[in-house]
Amino acid sequence: MSLLPALLLLAAGPAMSDSAAPHTAPTAGAELIEERSIDDLAADLAAGRTNSEALVRAYLARIEAMDRTGPMLRSVIATNPEALSQARMLDAERRAGKLRGPLHGIPVLVKDNIDTVGMATTAGSLALKDNMTGRDAPLVARLRAAGAIILGKTNLSEWANIRSSRSMSGWSAVGGLVRNPYALDRTACGSSSGSGAAAAASLAAATVGTETDGSITCPAASNGLVGLKPTLGLVSRTHIVPISHSQDTAGPMTRSVRDAARLLTAMAGSDPADPATARADTMRRDYAAGLSVDALKGVRVGVLRPAGMSPDLARIYDAALESLKAAGAVLVPVEPPATPGLGAAEFRVLLTELKADLNAYLATTPAAVKTRTLDALIAFNTAEAGREMPYFGQELFIEAAKTKGLDDPDYRAARETSLRLAGREGIDAMLAKAGVALLVSPTRDAAWPSDPVHGDQPSGPSASSLPAVAGYPHLTVPMGDIRGLPVGLSLFSTAWQDALVLNAGYAFEQQAKARRAPRYLPSIDAGPGIEGSR
């Protein structure tokens, strides 16, 4: 659930030279799992070509080879000690003829700010290293009920990137720095960086991330993935370490739109403990069932052309628009509305809700957790500055601690302003004025180098803010790459149109076929220079 440092973060380009050798080697059982979709794995399981125990062993071997050694992606904080026993149980159910659905026996990784039985939920912080809550977040319980195996927890930007405006995305004191599988010195982006890198590297069939503003969509785009930030309220937020109840949501991060639809189908649903989900049971559906290559035929699509695109990004975006037209979309130019004050209003909302929501979560943690308020976390970080703050501080925590609570009139006014500007006068106004069903834009530019000195250095436009603040669905789908670094196409619409954006994203994906598997190169090749130069 992240913010990139403004608030924070929270046709292919030229081929890279082979002079920078890929930083990887074959892993045991890779043929079973590498670049395999959920439906591929399900077909193998159904035909008896493999079983879930073998899949878990193959993924664990790949995590050991790719995450702990080899490229050292550092995308997985911990593996589930019960994963193999869960796999054996689900294999036994399969033999007995009991199938729970398309996810039966499929290994999934979840972000380490989501409570999971049998594993600590750390949010990347040493303050929560003993946070064994003994409970599953409802979305995890739904995944288990659908037959998914919880393989482990993914690394993240500590505290979902809300601790400092100078943060380095993907770094946590518990897990270290997540590395981008496409170029190991580049950011994996956003707080769901571990989920992004792990899914790209086939360390699980699929992963779950969380977003407040950009933290599913940025790491998905930067790691060559499909990522969906659902409508706020479609997926329960209970037992997830929070930033903001106005903007937080979990969502799928996968290598294909169909896989994202499979995961969302299992995760979505109402939760009595989360009032925002009251309509979820009536709105949810089998999101994979409606996917069709014809979904864009005759559909009016609003095209945003944000300022600040690099020439490479603009060229790839133009090619993506041609793919949309080839898939049958009717493209309509759209001018974005003015949104004066939106950033400041969102920032006040996030800091105010961080204090209230995080204090509420910490109060429910086990007695082994001693930091039970935001003030206590600030004191802990100060005492453990050498381990917790070697690269950046906690000025946003300190600022949040000074906020005046959810009854503060300034906070309430900021929330009304942000909702109005992003929703009614933002996305909804653009849709209505242009008479379009959805909007498209580049998700953001290619991944920047990870920099422990200066922190995140994003450039160019970002599509995340309006749908994040409004609580509307936002899907990113690979649309190409810039010198081997993936970039994504964003598709978004109004509330509860998750099926619409998934259907449109699938039709685009099948037309463009833009995703490429990662090569684990140490860096982006900058060329040899002038022959014989000194």
C-alpha positions in Angstrom: 0.0 0.0 0.0 2.4 2.6 -1.0 3.1 6.1 -2.0 6.0 7.1 -4.2 8.0 10.2 -3.2 6.1 13.0 -4.8 3.5 12.3 -2.2 5.7 9.4 -2.0 4.9 6.2 -4.0 4.2 5.6 -3.8 6.9 -1.6 -30.0 9.8 -2.8 -27.9 12.9 -0.6 -27.3 16.3 -1.5 -28.5 17.5 -5.0 -27.4 20.0 -5.2 -24.6 23.4 -6.6 -25.4 24.3 -10.0 -24.2 27.6 -8.6 -22.9 25.9 -8.4 -19.5 25.3 -12.0 -18.8 22.1 -13.2 -17.1 22.6 -13.7 -13.4 20.8 -17.0 -13.1 21.0 -20.7 -13.7 18.4 -23.5 -14.2 16.6 -24.5 -11.0 15.3 -27.9 -9.9 11.8 -28.5 -11.2 11.8 -25.2 -13.2 10.0 -27.0 -16.1 7.0 -27.5 -13.9 6.6 -23.9 -12.8 8.6 -21.3 -14.7 6.3 -19.0 -16.7 3.4 -21.4 -16.1 -0.1 -20.0 -15.7 -2.6 -21.0 -13.0 -4.6 -22.8 -15.7 -1.4 -24.6 -17.0 -0.7 -25.8 -13.5 -4.3 -26.8 -12.9 -4.3 -28.8 -16.2 -1.1 -30.7 -15.1 -2.7 -31.4 -11.7 -5.9 -32.6 -13.3 -4.1 -34.9 -15.7 -1.9 -36.4 -13.0 1.3 -35.1 -14.6 2.3 -33.5 -11.3 0.8 -33.0 -7.8 0.7 -30.0 -5.4 3.5 -31.4 -3.2 5.8 -31.4 -6.3 4.8 -27.9 -7.2 5.5 -26.6 -3.7 8.9 -28.4 -3.7 9.7 -26.9 -7.1 8.8 -23.3 -6.0 10.7 -23.7 -2.7 13.8 -24.8 -4.6 13.4 -21.9 -7.0 13.1 -19.4 -4.1 16.3 -20.9 -2.6 18.1 -20.6 -5.9 16.8 -17.2 -7.1 15.9 -15.3 -4.0 18.5 -16.4 -1.4 21.3 -17.0 -3.8 21.9 -16.5 -7.6 20.3 -13.1 -8.5 19.4 -12.7 -4.8 16.1 -11.0 -5.5 15.2 -10.8 -1.8 11.5 -10.8 -2.7 10.4 -13.5 -0.2 10.7 -12.6 3.5 9.7 -16.1 4.7 8.3 -19.4 3.4 5.4 -21.2 5.1 6.6 -24.2 7.2 3.1 -25.7 6.6 3.1 -25.4 2.8 4.1 -29.0 2.2 1.5 -30.4 4.6 -1.1 -28.1 3.0 -0.1 -29.5 -0.4 -0.4 -33.1 0.8 -3.9 -32.4 2.2 -5.0 -30.9 -1.1 -3.5 -33.8 -3.0 -5.5 -36.2 -0.9 -8.7 -34.2 -1.5 -8.0 -34.3 -5.2 -7.5 -38.1 -5.1 -10.8 -38.4 -3.2 -12.6 -36.4 -5.9 -13.0 -33.2 -3.9 -12.0 -30.2 -5.9 -12.4 -26.7 -4.6 -12.0 -24.9 -7.9 -9.4 -23.6 -10.3 -7.0 -22.7 -7.5 -7.0 -26.2 -5.9 -3.4 -27.0 -5.0 -2.0 -23.8 -6.5 0.9 -22.1 -4.5 0.5 -18.3 -3.9 2.6 -15.8 -2.0 1.1 -12.9 0.0 2.6 -9.6 1.0 4.0 -9.5 4.5 1.5 -6.9 5.8 -1.3 -9.5 5.5 -2.0 -11.7 8.6 -1.5 -15.4 7.9 -1.8 -18.2 10.4 1.6 -19.8 11.3 3.7 -16.9 10.1 4.7 -13.5 11.5 3.3 -10.3 9.8 6.2 -7.8 10.0 5.3 -5.1 7.5 9.1 -5.3 7.0 9.8 -3.8 10.4 11.9 -5.3 13.2 9.2 -3.9 15.6 6.8 -6.6 14.4 9.3 -9.5 14.1 7.3 -11.3 16.8 3.8 -10.5 15.4 2.5 -14.0 15.2 -1.2 -13.1 15.2 -2.5 -16.6 14.8 -5.2 -15.4 12.4 -5.8 -15.3 8.7 -6.9 -12.1 7.1 -10.3 -12.8 5.5 -8.8 -12.6 2.0 -6.3 -15.3 3.0 -9.1 -17.4 4.4 -10.9 -17.1 1.1 -7.8 -18.1 -0.8 -7.4 -21.2 1.4 -11.1 -22.1 1.0 -10.6 -21.9 -2.8 -7.8 -24.4 -2.5 -4.8 -22.1 -2.8 -1.6 -23.0 -0.8 -0.1 -20.1 1.1 3.6 -20.6 0.1 5.0 -17.7 2.1 5.2 -13.9 2.6 6.8 -11.4 0.2 9.1 -8.5 1.1 7.9 -5.0 0.8 8.8 -1.4 1.3 8.8 -1.1 5.1 5.5 0.1 6.5 4.2 0.2 2.9 6.5 3.1 2.1 4.7 5.6 4.4 7.6 6.2 6.9 9.7 8.7 4.9 9.4 10.8 1.7 13.0 9.9 1.0 12.5 6.1 1.1 14.0 3.6 -1.2 11.2 1.4 -2.6 11.5 -2.3 -1.8 13.7 -1.9 1.2 12.8 -3.2 4.7 14.9 -3.8 7.8 13.6 -7.4 7.9 14.0 -8.4 4.2 16.6 -6.0 2.7 16.3 -4.5 -0.8 14.1 -6.2 -3.4 15.8 -6.4 -6.8 14.1 -6.1 -10.1 14.4 -9.4 -12.1 14.7 -7.4 -15.4 17.8 -5.5 -14.2 19.0 -6.2 -10.7 20.2 -2.7 -10.0 16.7 -1.2 -10.7 13.8 -0.6 -8.4 11.1 -3.2 -8.1 8.9 -0.2 -7.2 6.2 0.5 -4.7 5.6 -1.2 -1.4 4.4 -4.4 -3.1 7.9 -4.7 -4.7 8.4 -8.3 -3.3 5.1 -9.5 -4.7 6.1 -8.0 -8.1 9.6 -9.4 -8.3 8.4 -12.8 -7.0 5.6 -13.1 -9.5 7.9 -12.0 -12.4 10.5 -14.6 -11.4 8.0 -17.5 -11.1 8.6 -17.9 -7.4 4.8 -18.7 -7.1 1.9 -19.1 -9.4 0.6 -15.7 -8.4 1.1 -13.1 -5.6 -1.1 -10.7 -3.6 -0.1 -7.1 -3.1 -1.7 -4.1 -1.4 -2.1 -0.5 -2.6 -2.8 2.8 -1.1 -1.6 4.8 -4.1 0.5 3.0 -6.7 1.8 0.0 -4.8 0.2 -2.7 -6.9 0.2 -0.9 -10.2 3.8 0.4 -10.1 5.5 -2.8 -9.1 3.3 -4.7 -11.5 4.3 -2.5 -14.4 7.9 -2.3 -13.4 8.2 -6.1 -13.2 6.3 -7.0 -16.4 3.1 -8.1 -14.7 -0.6 -7.6 -14.7 -1.7 -5.9 -11.5 -5.2 -5.0 -10.3 -6.1 -2.5 -7.6 -9.8 -3.4 -7.2 -12.6 -1.2 -6.3 -12.2 -0.3 -2.7 -14.6 -2.6 -0.8 -14.4 -5.6 -3.2 -11.7 -7.3 -1.1 -11.6 -7.2 2.7 -8.9 -5.2 4.5 -9.4 -6.8 7.9 -6.1 -8.0 9.5 -3.9 -6.1 7.0 -1.4 -3.6 8.5 -3.0 -0.4 7.3 -2.2 3.1 6.1 -5.6 4.4 5.2 -9.1 3.0 5.3 -10.1 5.4 2.6 -7.6 4.1 0.1 -6.1 0.7 1.2 -7.0 -2.5 -0.7 -5.3 -5.8 -1.6 -5.3 -7.1 -5.2 -3.7 -9.7 -7.5 -0.3 -9.5 -9.2 0.2 -12.1 -11.9 1.8 -12.9 -15.2 -1.5 -12.7 -17.1 -5.0 -11.1 -16.9 -6.6 -14.5 -16.6 -4.5 -15.4 -13.6 -5.5 -12.0 -12.0 -9.1 -12.8 -12.7 -8.8 -16.3 -11.1 -7.2 -14.8 -8.0 -9.7 -11.9 -7.6 -12.6 -14.4 -7.9 -11.3 -16.2 -4.9 -10.4 -13.1 -2.9 -13.4 -10.9 -3.4 -16.4 -10.9 -1.0 -18.1 -9.2 1.9 -16.6 -9.1 5.4 -18.8 -8.1 8.4 -15.7 -6.5 10.0 -15.1 -4.2 7.0 -18.1 -2.0 6.3 -16.6 -0.9 3.0 -17.3 -4.5 1.7 -21.0 -4.5 2.3 -21.8 -4.7 -1.4 -19.0 -7.0 -2.3 -21.0 -10.3 -2.3 -23.6 -8.8 -4.7 -20.9 -7.3 -7.0 -18.4 -10.2 -7.1 -18.5 -12.8 -9.9 -16.4 -15.3 -11.7 -14.1 -12.7 -13.3 -12.4 -15.3 -15.6 -15.6 -16.5 -17.1 -16.2 -13.2 -19.0 -12.8 -12.8 -20.5 -12.9 -12.6 -24.3 -10.7 -11.4 -27.1 -13.7 -9.6 -28.4 -14.3 -7.6 -25.2 -13.1 -4.3 -26.8 -15.1 -4.5 -30.0 -17.1 -1.3 -30.3 -16.1 -0.1 -26.8 -15.4 3.6 -26.5 -12.1 4.1 -24.7 -10.9 7.5 -23.4 -7.2 8.2 -24.2 -5.2 10.3 -21.8 -1.9 11.7 -22.9 -0.1 12.8 -19.8 2.6 15.5 -19.9 6.1 14.4 -19.2 6.3 11.2 -21.1 9.7 10.3 -22.4 10.0 9.7 -26.1 10.4 5.9 -25.6 7.4 5.8 -23.3 5.3 7.8 -25.8 6.4 5.5 -28.7 5.4 2.4 -26.8 2.1 4.0 -25.7 1.3 4.9 -29.3 1.9 1.2 -30.2 -0.4 0.1 -27.4 -3.1 2.4 -28.7 -2.8 0.8 -32.1 -3.3 -2.6 -30.4 -6.4 -1.3 -28.7 -7.8 -0.2 -32.1 -6.8 -3.5 -33.6 -8.8 -5.2 -30.8 -11.9 -3.2 -31.9 -11.8 -0.2 -29.4 -13.0 3.2 -30.5 -10.4 5.6 -29.2 -11.6 9.1 -27.9 -9.1 11.8 -26.8 -9.8 12.9 -23.3 -8.5 16.0 -21.5 -7.8 15.5 -17.8 -9.6 18.0 -15.4 -7.8 20.4 -13.2 -7.4 19.0 -9.7 -6.0 21.8 -7.6 -5.2 20.8 -4.1 -5.7 17.0 -4.6 -2.2 16.0 -3.6 -2.3 18.1 -0.4 -5.8 16.8 0.5 -4.7 13.2 -0.1 -1.6 13.6 2.0 -3.6 15.0 5.0 -6.0 12.1 4.7 -3.3 9.5 4.6 -1.3 10.9 7.6 -4.5 11.3 9.7 -5.8 7.8 8.9 -2.3 6.3 9.4 -2.2 7.3 13.0 -5.8 6.1 13.7 -5.7 2.9 11.7 -2.3 1.8 12.6 -2.9 2.3 16.3 -6.1 0.2 16.0 -4.2 -2.6 14.2 -1.3 -2.6 16.7 -3.8 -2.8 19.6 -4.8 -6.3 18.3 -1.3 -7.7 18.1 -0.1 -10.4 20.5 1.6 -9.5 23.8 5.0 -10.3 22.3 4.7 -7.1 20.2 5.8 -4.2 22.5 5.3 -1.4 20.0 1.5 -0.9 20.3 1.1 2.7 19.1 2.6 4.9 16.4 4.5 6.8 19.1 6.0 3.6 20.3 7.1 2.8 16.8 8.8 6.1 16.5 10.6 5.5 19.7 11.6 2.0 18.6 13.0 3.3 15.3 15.0 6.0 17.1 16.5 3.4 19.5 17.2 1.0 16.6 18.3 3.7 14.1 21.3 1.7 12.9 19.1 -1.2 11.8 15.9 0.6 11.0 17.0 3.9 9.5 20.4 3.4 7.8 19.1 5.0 4.5 16.2 7.2 5.4 14.3 8.5 8.4 10.7 8.6 9.7 9.6 12.2 9.2 6.2 11.0 7.9 5.6 8.9 11.0 6.5 12.0 13.1 4.1 14.2 11.1 1.3 11.6 11.3 1.7 11.4 15.1 0.8 15.1 15.3 -2.5 14.7 13.5 -5.7 15.4 15.4 -7.9 12.3 14.7 -10.8 11.3 12.5 -13.1 14.0 13.9 -10.7 16.8 12.9 -12.6 19.2 10.6 -9.6 19.8 8.4 -9.2 16.0 7.9 -12.9 15.7 7.0 -12.7 18.6 4.6 -9.6 17.1 3.0 -11.3 13.7 2.5 -14.4 15.4 0.9 -12.1 17.4 -1.4 -10.0 14.4 -2.5 -13.0 12.3 -3.2 -14.7 15.0 -5.2 -11.6 15.9 -7.3 -10.6 12.3 -8.0 -14.1 10.8 -8.4 -17.0 13.0 -9.3 -15.0 15.8 -10.9 -12.2 13.5 -12.0 -12.7 10.0 -13.4 -16.5 10.2 -13.5 -16.5 13.6 -15.3 -14.0 12.4 -17.9 -16.1 9.2 -18.6 -19.3 11.2 -18.9 -18.0 14.1 -21.0 -16.3 11.8 -23.5 -19.0 9.2 -23.5 -16.5 6.4 -22.8 -16.6 3.2 -20.8 -13.0 3.4 -19.5 -9.8 5.4 -19.6 -6.3 4.4 -20.6 -2.9 5.9 -19.8 0.7 4.8 -19.4 1.0 3.4 -15.9 4.4 5.1 -15.4 7.8 5.2 -17.0 10.4 2.4 -16.6 12.1 1.5 -13.3 14.7 3.8 -12.0 18.0 2.7 -10.3 17.7 1.8 -6.7 19.6 4.5 -4.8 20.4 4.2 -1.0 21.9 7.7 -1.1 19.1 9.7 -2.6 16.1 7.4 -2.3 13.5 6.9 -5.0 14.0 9.0 -8.1 10.8 8.5 -10.2 10.3 10.5 -13.4 7.5 11.0 -15.8 3.7 10.6 -15.3 1.9 8.2 -13.0 -1.6 6.9 -13.5 -2.2 5.8 -10.0 -3.5 8.8 -8.1 -7.1 9.4 -9.4 -8.3 5.8 -9.1 -6.4 5.3 -5.8 -8.0 8.3 -4.2 -11.5 7.7 -5.7 -11.3 4.0 -4.7 -12.0 2.9 -8.3 -10.5 -0.2 -10.1 -7.2 0.3 -11.8 -5.6 -2.5 -14.0 -2.1 -2.4 -15.5 -1.1 -4.8 -18.3 2.4 -5.0 -20.0 2.6 -2.9 -23.1 6.2 -3.2 -24.0 9.7 -2.4 -22.7 12.3 0.3 -22.8 15.7 -1.3 -23.3 14.5 -4.3 -21.6 12.7 -2.6 -18.7 8.9 -3.3 -18.8 6.2 -0.6 -18.9 2.5 -1.0 -18.5 -0.8 0.3 -19.9 -3.3 1.4 -17.2 -7.0 0.8 -17.7 -9.4 2.3 -15.2 -13.1 3.2 -14.8 -15.7 4.0 -12.1 -16.5 2.0 -9.0 -17.4 -1.7 -9.3 -16.3 -1.9 -13.0 -13.6 -4.4 -12.1 -14.9 -6.9 -14.7 -15.0 -4.3 -17.4 -11.3 -3.3 -16.9 -10.3 -7.0 -16.7 -12.2 -7.9 -19.8 -10.7 -4.9 -21.7 -7.2 -5.7 -20.3 -7.5 -9.3 -21.5 -8.5 -8.3 -25.0 -5.5 -5.8 -25.1 -3.2 -8.4 -23.7 -4.1 -11.0 -26.3 -3.7 -8.5 -29.1 -0.5 -6.9 -28.0 1.3 -10.0 -26.5 3.8 -7.6 -25.0 5.1 -9.4 -21.9 8.6 -10.8 -22.0 10.1 -13.0 -19.3 12.9 -11.5 -17.1 16.6 -12.2 -17.9 18.1 -11.2 -14.5 20.7 -8.9 -16.1 22.9 -7.1 -13.6 22.2 -3.7 -15.2 21.0 -2.1 -18.4 23.7 -2.1 -21.1 24.8 1.4 -21.9 27.0 0.5 -24.9 30.8 0.1 -25.2 31.6 3.8 -26.1 33.9 4.9 -28.9 36.2 2.1 -30.0 39.7 2.7 -28.7 38.8 5.7 -26.6 40.9 6.5 -23.5 
